[in-house]
Amino acid sequence: MTRRKFTLTTFLQSLYLTFGFFLSNDLFSYASACAFGFLLSFAPLALMIVVVLVRIMHASPSLLTSFLNRIPFFESIQNIQASMDKFLDVNSVSFFEFAIVIAIILMARRFFASIIGSLIKIFGQEQKKRPVINQFFILAGEALIVVLLASITFLVITAKTITDIPDVHNFLKNHSRFLSFLIDLILGRLPYLILFFMTVLAYREGSRTKPSFLITMIMAAASTFIFSVVLRIMLEFINFNAYNIIYGVLGNAIVLLLGVFMFFVIFLFFAQWLFVYQFFDTLLLCELYILPDHNEPGIFATIKRALFIRPDHLMIKNENLIFYKQNEHIYSLNEESTDAYYLVRGTVKLQTKNHISFIERGKFFGEEACMLNGIRTEDAVACTDVDVIRIPEETFFSLLERNPKVSRKVLSLISNYFSKFYGLSRNL
């Protein structure tokens, strides 16, 4: 594959396609489903992590007791050891706890099903089917990832809470400024780093199309960075200290919901952009084939034609870009060939026994032979020096599978062709 060269036109075309597919796929609704799936699964998972940590502390309670004794607040408690014994008093595992674990795994599965459903909506028919046995490994992997993510998140929040304790914060600041800076940096950036790796994993494996690892990392990094900026802006303009405890709790809950929703909107937007990047050649050809005519009314049609009429990406690749001089034949009558052509520059004359027509820039021609028996029914001659992009038969057929509008236009073209053919036959 030839190396891709970035141009502003290509960037704008890919951005247009991304926004178009994002809206047509109704990814806002999928983002909402993912957000609520995450919130519903994260809460019981966090509680389960607390239970696990309590059992861990039950095995070595002296570590927790010695730590709490160093905090001034707990020094006021008369009998901290008795309180700790009560806190760490855990019964054996019951059937109810086992049922809770199964329910949590099912909820975690539901959360991942929402994400996978969103990616299926985006990548659709391009996804490769996997054997049934792989689904069991996916289920185990999903549960493991959710538990791991919840555990790390819980530990990060706990560590940040501990470092915010005045005595601990002052100790770190007075005895080791570098260590304090390093801890603050890790705790501040670690959640985004985890988010980045989880996004890479979702894009890479969830899409099932094996995108380039480099472009996957770029999309994941862009998604994580923009989410961090959006979250910072949200927190910058919202001050919960101005509200009482009830409004403060409700406000935090609303911001949490909004933040999770915004993350999945951004996550799915860049997943859609990843899809556009992977299959940009085919998607661009689809847009070229249904490009509005130059005399079609409406500002939207004018903007779309101006944006897509020059396919820089296909021209730079140079694989199928062909130059013809004036009066040179592109193909001839009764010639056996099945390629279609897109006119990038110049004018082409199509001549049959009874009809002459001219093709201007931004038009396809020659697709009838591609769809029918492969025999040319006309001469195609360059009226000026022209640049054309050759579209092989298999590529053109892939356009029919990709875009229903392309299929409708081709069917209309074939219908007109046969109506003219049989009309001429009856006249003869």
N, C-alpha and C positions, 0 to 999 in steps of 0.2 A: 504494500500500500504506500502510495506517495505521501510525502510529508505535507501536512495541512498548513496553510499560511493564513494568518489572521488578517481580516480586513474589517473595516467598520460596517460595510454593507452586509457581510456574512454575520457579524455579531447582531445587527439589528434584525436580520431575517430570522435568526435562531431565537431571539428574544420575542419577536412577534409570534412565532410558532408556539413557543412555550406558554405565553399568555393565552393564546387561542385554545390550546389543548387543556390548559389548567381550568379554564372556564367551561369548555364543552364536556370535560370529564367530571364536572361538579366536585372538584377536590376540596372545596370549602366544607361540604358535608362530610367527606371522608376525614378531614382534619378534625372536625367536631367528634366523630366517632372514635378516632384514635385518642383524642384528649380525654374524653370521658372513660374510655377503656383503661387508659393509664391511671387516672385518678381512682377508679374503682378497684384496680388491682394493686396499686401502690400502698393504699392504706392498710389492707390486711397483711400485705407482705411486710410492711414496716413493723406491725404488731408481732408478726411471727419472728422477725429478727430480734425484737426485744426479748421474746421468750427464749430464743436460742442464747442470747447474751446472758440472760439471767441464769440459765443452766450452766453456762461457762463460768460465770462468777460463783455459782454454787460450788464448783469444784475447787476454787481457790479464793475464798472470801477474804482472806487476810490482805490480799493486794488491794481490794476495793476499800476495806476498812482503813488501811494505812493511808490511802490517798484522801479519803474523806476527812480524816482527822487533821489534815494539813489545811483544810479550807475553814476560814474563820466562822462561816455561817453554821457549819456542823459542830463546831466546838461548843456552841450553846446548848446542844442537845445533851441531856443528862446521861442517858444510857444509849449511846449510839450502837453498841454491840447488840443490844436486845432488838433495836429497830432493824438492824441489818439481818439478824436471824429471822425476823418476821418477814422481811422483804425477800429473803432467799429461800424461804420455806416453800419448796416446789414438790408437788406430788408426782407420782409416776405417770407415765403417758397413758391417757385414757382413750377410749374409742372416740369420744367427742373431739379430742385434740387431733386424732388421726383423720377424722372427717373434715376438720378445718383445713388440714394440710392438703387433702385432695381438692377441696373447694378452692383453695388459693391457687393451686396448680392449674385448675380449670379456668379460673379468672385470668391468670397470667397467659394461658393459652388464648383466651378470648382477646386479650390486649394485642398479642402478636397476630392473631387472625385479622384484627382490624388493620394493622400495618400491612400485612401481606395482601389483604384485599385491596388496599389503596395502591400498592405496587402492581398488582394484577390489572387494576383499572388503567394504570399508566402504561405498562409494557405490553399487556394484552397478549396478542397472538405471537409476539416475539419470544415469549417465555418458553424455555425448554421443559418438557415434562420430565418428572423424576419418578423413579420406581417407588412402589408403595412402601417398601421397607425403609426408604430414606425418610419417610414421614415420621417414623418412630424416633429416629435420631434427631430430626428437627424438633420434635416435641420435647425430648430430653434437653436439647441444646437451648431451646427457648426458656424452659423452666430454670435452667442453670443460669442463663444470662440475666433473667429477671431477679433471681435471688442474689446473684453477685452484684448487680447494679443497686439493688435496694440495700444490700449490706454496706457497700462502699459509700453510698449516699448517707446512710445512717451514721457510719463512722466519721465521715467528713463533718457532718453537722455536729456530732458529739465533740470531735476534736476542736472545732471552731468555738463551740460553747465553752469548752475548758480554757482555751487560750484567751477568751474574752473575760475570764474571771480576773478582777483587778490584781490580786496577789500574783497569780501566774503570769499575767501580762507584764507587771512591773519586774518580776524576777527575770523573765526572758529579756526584757528591754535593758535592765541594768547589768546583767551578767554576760549577755551575748547579743549584741545588736544584729550581727549577721545572722545568727540562728533565728532570732525573732523575725527578721525580714524574710528569711528563707521559708519559715513556717507559714507566714502570712501569704507569701507568693504561692506556695503549694496549695494551701487551703482555698485561696481565691481562684486559682486557675485549674485545679484538679477536676472540679465538676465539668468544666468546659472540655477538658482533655478527654474525660470519660465519654462525654456526649459526642465528641468528634469520632472516637474509635467505634462507638456504637452506630453512628451514622454511616461510617465507612462500611461496617459489616452489613448493615441493612441494605445499602446501595449495591454492594458487591454480590451478596448472596440472595437477598430478597428479590432482586430484579430477575435473576436466573438467566441473564443474557451475557454474563461475563464481560462487563465493560472494562476498559483500560484502568489499571490500578491507579495510574497517575491522575487521570481525569476524575476518577472516583474520589480520590483524596482532595483534589481541588474543589469539587462540588461540596464535599462534606465540610471542608474548611470554610468555604464561603457561607454555607448554611449555619455553621456554629458561630462564626464571627458576626453575621448579621443578626442572629438571635441574641447574642450578647449585647450588641448595640441597642436593639429594640428594648431589651429588658432594662438596660441602664437608663434609657430615655424614660421608660415607664416609671421607674423608681425615682427618677430625678424630679418628676413633676407631681408625684404623689407623696404627701406628708401625712402619715397616719397619727403623728403625735398631736395633731389638732383635734382629734376625735376622742370620745370616751371609749371605754373598753369594748362596748357592744359594737359600735360603729367601726372600731379598729379591727375587731375580729372579722366582721362581715366584709370590710374593705380588703383585708388580707386574703380572705377566701376568694373574693371576686378577682383580685389581682393574680392569685395563683391560677384560677381557671383561665383567665385571659392569657397569662404567660404560657401555660401549657398549650392552649389553642394556637397562639402565635407561633410557637415552636413547630407544631405539626404543619401549619400553613407554609412556613418557610421550608421545612423538611420536604414536603411534597412538591413544592415549587421547584426546588433544585433536583429532585428526583425526575420531575417532568423535563427539566432542562437536560439532564443526563440522557434521557430517552431521545430527545431531539438531537443531541450531539451524536449519539450512536448511529442513528438512522437518518442523518441529515440529508444524505444524497437522495434517498427515495422520497423523503418528505418535501424536499425542495423541488424535485421533478413533478410531484403532485401539484404543488402550488403553481408551477409554470404551466402545467397543462390546463388548469382551470383559471388561468389569469384573465382578469376582465379585459374586454376590448377597449381600445383607446377612445372609442366614442360612447362607451357605456356611461350613463349619467350617475352622479353621486360622488361626493367627496371621498367616501370610504373606498370606492372602487379605484379612484384616481390615486390615492395614497398607496393602496396595495399594489397597483400596477407599477408605480414608480419605485417601490421598494424591491419588488421581485423580478422586474424585467431583465435585470443584469445579474446572472448567477455567477458571481465572482468565484465562489467555491468550486463549481464545476469547471470553470475556465482555468483556474490555477492548477487543478489536478492534471490537466493536459492529456488525460487518457483518451478522451473521445472528442476533443475539440479539433475540428477540421476546417482548413481554409480552402476556399474555392475562388478561382479567378473569374472575371466576367466572361459569360458565354460558355463556361465549363459545365458539363453535365454532372449533376449529383447522382442521379440514377436515370435510367432510360425505360421506355415502354417495353413491356414483356420481360424485363430483367427479373431474375430470381433473387430476391433479397428480402429480408424481414426486419430491417432496422427502421426505427422512427427517427425524426430529426427535430431539433429545436433551433430556430433561427435567432442567433444572437445579434448579428449585424448584417445590414444590406437588404436586398430584395430578391426573391426567388419566383420564377415563373413556372406554373404547373400547366402543362398543355396536354389535352386529350385530342381525339380526332374531331370532336365537335365543340370543345370548350377550352377557354384560356382564363386562368385566374392568377392573381399575384399575391404572394405571401410576404408580409412585412415583419419587421422585428417583433419578437415576443410571441411568435406563433409556432405550433407544431405542424408537421406535414409528413406524409408517408406512412401513417399508422394503419391505413386500410390494408396494405399488404401484410403488415405484421399480424393483423387480426384475422385475415382471410387465408388465401391459399399461397401467399408468398410471391405472387406474380404482380409486377408493377403494371398499373393500368394507365400510366401517364408518364410524361417526361418532366423531370425537375431540372431546370436550368438556372444558373446564377445570372441574374440581370445586372448585378454589380459585383464587386468583390464582396464575398460573404464569409462569415464565420458561423458554423453550425456545430451543434453538439449532437453526436450520434448516440441514440438510446437503443441498446441491444434488445432483442425480442424478450428474453427472460426478465430483463429489468422493466420493460414496459408492462408485462403481465403482472409484475409485483405491484405496480401502481394501481391496478384494478383491485387487488386484494386490500390495498392500504386505505384507499379513499373512495367512499361510495359516489362522491361527486364525479370522480374520474370515470367510474363505471357507467354512470348515467350519460355522460357526454359521449363516451365511446359507443354506447348503444344507439344514441341519437345519430351519431355519425354513420354507423353501419346501416341504420334504417333509411337515412337519406340516400346512401350509396345504392342500396337495393331498389329503392323507389325510382331513382334515376335510371338504373340499369334496366329494370323491367319496363319502365316507361319507354325507353329507347327501343327495346326489343319489340314491344307492341306496335310502335310507330313503323318499324321496319317491316 
